[in-house]
């Protein structure tokens, strides 16, 4: 059992259970205490004054006990220009593997084998770790500034890192990586994080459309059911931005009050009126995001810090998606090429139940040239998780 640490009175989070989560702290108070105790140059966006090259070489030579000729040779060989593989302004071609390097580098041979396999097996489309790194948005936004000075974040701004897990009903992915990892600013509203969360249930189209496939509605679930809430440390933060929004937490609060169940008194607040600096949270503790009535995600704050000069400074890019779990797409059972758009049940033409089809194969197999339905089956629009990659 982890040792319990007494809660601090100064607002700085101590770890309640070591290596698990911190004690409760107020986010805005923590930022204020940091800026009071830290020197301004620690979180300043100004570039630090650098020593001249000669002074740097002299210090390096003295620390390593090297003579001047050796230091000069190392400085020449290790300068930044010699580490670049491509001329300035030319972007590398990550898909082309040089054939002359296959004999000397095992990693390139493995990557070439996977590339060839992926081209020959069209039903499989996944990325290797080299290609996946290219899609990590954290590296693309590193140090980026806005052309409009008003859109740049201020010095001392808080940056929180949030993990959003798959819905609790997804048993097959309950032990995988987080679905999304997002960086968000302390001055931003909870609604901005809510809008940045990408979930399959928001894009579902409810209903059976075997008789009228052309009339499948364009409006997805999140256009019809806009209610949602976050639960952080005894407070339900409900999204009430639209007239059709309902307070989903009311049912839970009423249930806790009935029959004297012994729960603490919960509070409610509006998501659109609350910034992250207003929250009381624990780092590493699982919280709740609920939408579409019963689609529940675990939300975990994994890091909180002051912004530094290497962060993305363009506030319009936040919430900033750092990484996203890569999911294999479900291909059409007929052509094995295109992503499934329809799923059928009780289908006499299908080899399995349920069976997945792309739009072209679905219509060719189940309808005549005039668009009349052939046979008996049930058809539902299908949203593939791989489309969010």
N, C-alpha and C positions, 0 to 999 in steps of 0.2 A: 504494500500500500504506500502510495506516495506521501511524503511528509507535507502536512498542511502548514502554510506560511501565513502569519498574521497579516491582515490587511493594513496597508499604509494609510496614514491620515493626510498625506500631502498630495494625493491625487495621482501619484505615479504607480502604475500597476505592478504589484508583486505577483509572482506565480503561485497560485493557490495549490495546484497540483503540478509538480515539476514535470516538464516536457509534455504537458497536456494543455492547460489554459491558464490565463492570468486571472487576477481578481477583477472585479468590476471597477471601471474608471470612466470619467467623463472625458470625451474626446477633445472638446474645446479647451478644457482646463489643462489637459496634458500638453497641448500645443503651446499654451501660454507659459507653462512652467519651463518647457524646453527653451523657448526664446528668451526667457529671463535668465536662465543659467548658462546657456551656451554662448560663446563669443559669436558676434555677427558674421565673422568671416567663415565660420563653419558651414553655415547654410546660405552664404551669399552666392549669387550667380556670377559674380565677377571672377574672371580668370585670375588665379594667383600669380604673383610676380615670380618669374622663373629666373634662375641663375643663368649667367652667360655660359656659353658652351665651354669656354676655357676654364671657368671656375668649376663647372660640373666635372670636367675631365680631371682637374687637379684633385678634387675631393675624392673622385672614384679611384684615381691612381694611388692616393695616400691610403685609402681604406683597404685596397687589395694588394698593396705593396708591389706595384708595377712601375716600370720605368716609362718615360715619356713616349718612346717609340712604340711600345706595346699598347699603351692607352690610345695613341693615335690610330694604330691599325684596327683596334677593336671598334673605335668610333666610326671609322670608315666602313667597316664590314657590317655593322649593326644599325646603321642609320635607317630611317623609315623608308627611304626611297628604294633601298635594296630588298625590302620585304614585299613590295608590290609586284604581283604577277602580271598586271595589265596596265597599259598606259593610262594616264589621268583622263577621266571622263568616259572611258570605255568599260561597259558592263560585261562581266564574264558570262560565258555560255555554260550554264551548269548542267545542261543535258548532254553536251558532247564530251566524251571521254577520250583523251589522247591515246591512240593505240600503242605508241612507243613507251608509255608508262605502265602498261599492263604487266610487263615482265618483272618490274621492280617493286610494284606496290600491290599488296594483297587486297587492300581495301577497295582499290579501283577494279580489280578483277571480280570481287564479290558484287560490287555495284553494277558492273557491266552485265553480269549473269542475271541479276534481278531486272535490269532494264529489258534485256532480251525476252525474259519470261513474261514480263508484263505486256510486251508488244504481241507476243504469240498467244497469250491467254487473255482474250478481251473481256472475259467475264469477271476478271479480277482487276481492281484498280486501287492500289494502295501505294503510299509513298514510303521510301526508305528514310532513314534518319537524316541523310544529307538533304534531300528535297524538303523534308518536313521543317528543317531549320529555316529554309528560305521563307516559309509562310509565317514564321513567328513575328508578330507585328511589333513586339517590343524592340527588336533590332531596327525596324524601319523608322520608328519614331524617336530614336535616340537623339537627344539634344535638339530636336526640331523646334523652330520658332515660327510664330505667326507673322505675316507681313503687316498685320494691323497691331500696333503696340498695345491696344486696349484688350486684345484677345490673349495676351501672354499672362501666365500666372505670376503672382507676386512672390517675392522672397518670403520665406517662412510659411508657405502654403503646406497644408498637410496632405500626404498621399497615403491612401489606404489600399491594401491588396486584399481582394475578396475571391474566394473559391466558391463557385456555384456547382453543386453536385447534380447528378441526374435525378429525375423524379423518383420518389420512394417506391413507386409501383414497378420500376424497371429492375426486376430481380436479376436479369442477366448482366447488368452493368453496375450492380450495387457495390462492387469491390474494385472498380477500375479508377483511373485518374479522374479528377474533377472535370465536369463537362466544359466549364469555362473558368479562366482566371482573368480577373479584371482589375485594373488600377483606376481608382476614382479619387477625386479631390474632396477635402473636408468641407469646402464651401458649396458643394453641389447638393442638390435635392435628392431624396430617396427615389423620387419618380424617375430620375435619370438612370439610376441603376436598374430599376424595374423595366424600363424601355430597352435597356441593353441586354437583358437576359433573353437568350434564344432557346425556345422550347418547342418541341414537335407538336404539343397539344394546342399551341396558339395558332397553328397553321392547318389544323384539321378542318375538313368539310363534312358536316354531319348529314346523314341521310343515305338512302339507297336509290341509285340512278340507273338501273339496268334498262328501264323503259325510255328514259330521257337523258342519255349521256351528255347531250349538248346543252342541257339546262342545268348542269351542275353549277351551283352558285359561285360567283367570284368572291363573295365576302367570306372570309375565313373566320375561325372561332374568335380570335381576339378582337375582331370588329363588332361582334355581337355581345360577347361576354367580357366586359372591360374591368370587372371588379378584381381586386387583388389586395393582399396585405403582407407586410413584413412583421415578424415578431422578434423584438429585441428587448431582453431583460425586463419582462413584465409589462411591456407596452405593445399594443397592436397599432401599427401604422397603416391605415387603409388608404387606398387610392380612390379619391372622390372627385377627380377632375371633370368627369362627365355626368350629365344628368341621369343616365341609366346605371351609374355605378351603385352598388349596394355594399353595405358594411358587412363583409363576410365574417368578421370577428364577433358580431352580436350573438350569433347562435352559440359560439363557444363560451362567451362570457355568461350568457344566460344559463348554460348548462352547469358551469362551475358554481353559480350562485344557488342552484336548486339543491334541495335535500342536504344543505350544509356539508358540502363535500370536503371542506377543509383547505381549499385553495386560497392563495393570497388574492388580494383585490387587484384585478388587472385594470390598466388604464388604456385609453384610446387616444389617438392623435391622427392628424391628416398627413399622409405621405408627402403631398405637394407643398406643405408648409414647413417641412423638417429637413434640415441639412445634417450631414454626417457629424459635424461639430457639435450638434445638439444631443447626440446619442450618448447613452451609457452602455458600454459593451465589455466583453471579455475577449482578448485575443486568443484564438485557438478553440473557442467554444462554439458548438453547433447551434445556429439559429434557424428560423423558418421563413421561407417565402412560399405563399400559397396563391394560386390563380386558377382560373377555369373551374372554380368550385372545389375541386379536391385534388388538384395536381400540386404536390408538395415537394419543394426542393430544400435541402439542407444548405445553409449559407454560413461560411466560416471566414472570419477576418484573420488572415495569416500574418499580416505585417502592418505597421503604422509608423510613419516617419515623416520628417520634414523633407520637402523637395530639395534636390541638389542640382548643380549646374548641368549634369548629364541627363537629367530627366527631360521628357518632352514638355516644352513650355507653352505649347499651343493649347489653351484650355478648351477649345472647340473640339479637340480630338478625344477628350475625356467624356465618359468612361472609356478607357483605353484597353482594348482586348489584347492581352499579353499572349495567351495561348489557348488553344481549343483542342479538345480530344478528337482525334481523327477516327471516323467511323466508316466501315466498308459499306458501299452502296448496294442495295438489293437490286439485281438486274432482272430484266424481263425473262420469264421462264421459256419464252419461245425463241427470240432472237439472241439472247445472252449478250446484247450490246448496250441497250439503253436502260436508263433507270426506270424502275417501275412507277407507274402513275395510277394504276387501278389494281384492286384486289377483289377476287370473286370467291363466293361460297356456293356450295351445292351446284357446281358447274360441271355438266356432263361432257364438255369439251376439254376440260382441264385435267392434267395428270395428277394434280394434288388439290387438297382442300385445306386451307385457302391456297389460291394460286395468284401470282403477281404478273402483271402485263404492262408493257409500255403502251402509250396511247395508240400507236399505229397497229401493233399486233392485236390489241384488245378489240379494235373496231373491225379489223379484217377477219377475225375468227368468230365474232359474235353477232355481226350484222351483215345484211346483204347490201347490194349497191344502192338500194333506195333508203338504207338506214333502218330497215325493219329488224327487229330482234329475232335471233335464231335460237331455238331451244329455251330451256329454263335455267336461270342462274340469278344470283344476287350480285350486284356490282357496287363497290364503294370507292370513292376517291382515296388515294393513298399518298401520304406524305413521307418521303424517305429521309431518314436521319442524315444520310450521306450528302444530301443537297446543301446542308449547312456547313460543309467542310470549307 
